[in-house]
Amino acid sequence: MTRQRRKKGDGGLYPTTIRAHGDTYRYFVADWKDKNGKRHRAMGATPEQALARKNAKIQAMANPVPRRAARPRKPTGPTVEEAAEMWLAADQRLGETSRRKYRSNLRLHVFPFVGTLPVKKLDVVRISRMVEGQQAQGIGESAAWHAWKTFHTMLAWATRTRLITENPMDYMEAPKRTNHRSEHIDRYIDAHTDTALGIIAWASEKDSPIHGFYPLIMAMGLGLRRAEALGLTRAAFDMGTRSLAIRARLMQREGGGYFLQSATKNGHSRVVPLPQPFYEAMLQAYNLHRDDAAVLPIEDAGGVKVGEGQLLLVREDSSPIPYNSWNRIWRSIQQAFQDHVEGTHTPLSEEAYILPHEMRHITASLLGEQGESLTTIQDVLGHLTPAMSEHYRHILERSRRELADRWGAHVEAAAKNLGDFYDETSKATKAAENDSDADSTILRPPTQKKPNRKEKTEGPLQNSD
């Protein structure tokens, strides 16, 4: 653009030209300065048009038109942090211990990255950046996996409640982790199964110091989860059919106190047939606190009271067994059994310790040794999906009683073999201690051989159908 110099007296109006596409175009410019000294310009094809536009702009600046208010933004819904709190408050299937753990996982490893983001705007890219941020912070693989699992569970709830249309984490792979608990169980399952059977045999003896825990031990031997075992009611024990209905679980309230929720972990009830030793153990618990066992309210998933239940397994004072006592009681039982076998007190090692949850694996292992199908084992442990439950129901109804007989005979025979072995070992160690001429080291009889459950137990072990 080339501008011609204004002639003297032209004031704020002057012509100018512009060259474009090989042609020259002429137009006029009218300029002026406002009271702040800022220069403005108006252009037109003629001097009159330029001046008219100049006057219009000066008038508009003197009397500005109010700007129209911006339209309010559409609500974007709750943030990730707000949605998480909604989930933790609404999901009545969560126990208070799990609720605290989930909230901690989210606050530490999720909220710092996406907590203020509207949950509707979550996508694969943002979640991938969250994972990269976690890795940059150097959190452990176990912490990363648990944070992922908690976040995925929360978004699955958000999908069910229509907060979001789909869960973006369904299209992503979870972080890898080493499952040390699974490795521990796989490594020691055979030795721990022998120990569990020995504990069952010793606890069944009325003069045993752990006989008072016999019903609790046998409930664990049924493969029940902690909340399911501690939430058993007297009404769940059917002496006529010799079965145990698993329909509720013990839940802890926020701030303290317990109640029974009328649902299992996966939301499906089941009926477990009771072999003879298990039936006797449940009968012992039933008769021990016939009149004074604690009564707790039964609530549905929405927190509405639907009834009351009198607990089957309680403490000596008839109160509920607290969650935090479960591991302590089970560890003390194992420690007492080890002292009984060794003849002296030896602290229980982590290799020898049977995790409470491992009893479910031991139950599955014993049933598998009998040749029970995976479907039957899943039914006993409560791992079936609704579709599979319906598909196999007619088969399970016919086989429940046969399962109880085979299962009971197998546990009795295996427990007796291991019980006899541990009793003989205990007697031998005590005799060695009492012998003043014997070496101070506890000796086992050289001919004493630990029985092999799979070889020594006859009958049920050979029945594969």
Buried (B, 14 or more C-beta within 10 A) or exposed (E): EEEEEBEEEEEBBBBBEEEEEEEEEEBBBBBBEEEEEEEBEBBBEEBEBBBBBBEEBEEEEEEEEEEEEEEEEEEEBBBBBBBBBBBBEEBBBBBBEBBBBBBEBBEBBBBBBBBEBBBBEBEEEBBEEBBEBBEEEEBEEEBBBBBBBBBBBBBBBBBEEEBBEEBBBEEBEEBEBEEEEEEBBEEBBEEBBBBBBBBBBBBBEEEBBBBEBBBBBBBBBBBBBBBBBBBBBBBBBEEEEBBBBBBBBBBBEEEEEBBBBBBBBEEBBBBBBBBBBBBBBBBBBBEBBEEEBBBBBBBEEEEEEEEEBBBBBBBEEBEBBBBEEBEEBBBBBBBBBBBBBEBEEEEBEEEBBBBBEBBBBBBBBBBEBBBBBEBBBBBBBBBBEEEEBEEBEEEBEEBBEEBBEBBBBBBBBBBBBBBEBBBEBBEBBEEBEEEEEEEEEBEEEEEEEEBEBEEBBEEBBEEEE
